[in-house]
Amino acid sequence: MNHHLTIKSDLFIGGEWRPGQSGDRFDVVDPADGTVVAQFAIATEGDCLDAVAAADAAASDWAATAPRERGEILRTAFEILTTERDQLAEVIVRENGKSWGDAIAEAGYATEFFRWFAEEAVRIPGDYRTSPGGDKNIIVTRRPIGVSLLITPWNFPAAMATRKLAPALAAGCTAILKPASETPLTAAYIVEALRRSGLPAGVVNLVTPVPTGPAVRAMLDHGAIRKLSFTGSTEVGRVLLANAAGSIISSSMELGGNAPLLVLPGADLEEAVSGALAAKMRNGGSACTSANRLYVHRSLHDEFVERFRSALDSFAIGSGLDRGNDIGALVSLKERDKVAALVDTAVAEGATISLGGETPVGAGAFYPPTLLTGVTHGSTITRTEIFGPVATVIEYDEVDEAIRMANDTEFGLIAYVFGPEGDAMRSAARIDAGMVGINRGVISDPAAPFGGVKQSGLGREGGTDGILEYLEEKYIATSR
Ligand code: NAD
């Protein structure tokens, strides 16, 4: 791949890059053309348990390392990845398929977690109070929770890794990172950046077991792991929560979404269209935050659809290595076919294709920007996370009805509202979601708490809460 880069494709255990015990490898495929980018080491169950043992062995020294020192290692990683932003973006494009603009944006966002948590490492709060009865001092300190298993998806291979690694390391926890097998190279790039930043051996470990389930289960049953942080589908999250129950492992879950986007009467159409485009099409629609259902008030519907359609129509689709393309490939042909099947089902259930909807021929996992109108609330596509560049528009008459439909889902990650600010604020307050964007289509920020309610997850990442997921309170009483 890139001439000036050596991309790691091995496991990282106890401070060393090494092949798996079996010597077997799996292909990492460029979804834009089906070529093999690299062959990555398969981790056996034994390799995975070695990684847990390495993280366990490094845990007490790392917990005892001065917060400033931990923060400065993270700061160095921030600086390395800022300098190498283009290289990181290229790795993301090659294995994930996304557009150059999306990859560069992700590389920047991902890197910022190292800066944010470098700053948070030295601000871990505690408490000191007198008991109400006056007999004792109540001293509350926070300690690293311990060895953390971090499991990440393929859609944001850099950001989902740093959003977990940075707070875990800042808190003083050691970690095992298990990236999605579609995108291990980005994870390896980030882990190598941490090694180059001076992170001691064993503090971070990288494993890629195939198949994943049994090896992850073995790690969770090992006994040393005290924290599980997972980003991925609700379905897998449910299985992992059950597995974590065996050793009562503290679990944070960033799961699926089915984001509603409401265009209220009186909304500024230009703002609504550009916001909806960002909310829907960012990352080619492969985002848990992607606007899955656009509820547009009847008074604005036709003009919204026309403007949205013509904007989508101008999107260029093709390889992310060609920096002019707006939409890249989906991560795999399998994912592409899932999106195509959802569109077919929507049409069978009465939706109209206003743009796109035809799977292109060729080896690349491309799907065109697609707009579906006349979609019925409750139809399959409104109940399923689309994860592709397909927008569905549902017309409504009453705001109360739109809010009812927005909340009619087992998910609750994020919602978007476009309209006069007061009205939008009132609607936002009534929507069951962990996050709401008002008159803007992109809200992620390392300084803000990211997470969902209902079956979209447990816990928050980023912000001032992010580090707390990796800390445990310890109460010490002294007599007064
Ligand atoms: P996935 O659930 O299939 O896989 C996620 C990770 O879990 C991968 O590393 C995978 O290898 C691993 N995994 C799969 N089966 C496992 C098992 N049985 N035991 C242990 N690990 C297992 O999800 P995906 O397809 O990679 O990503 C898409 C999903 O991620 C979507 O549902 C999306 O909404 C969600 N997501 C959520 C957020 C969020 O912050 N809420 C962010 C990004 C993606």
Residues whose N, C-alpha, C, O or C-beta is under 5 A from the ligand:
A	BS01	NAD	I151 T152 P153 W154 K178 P179 A180 S181 T212 G213 V216 T231 G232 S233 T234 V236 E254 L255 G256 G257 C288 S456
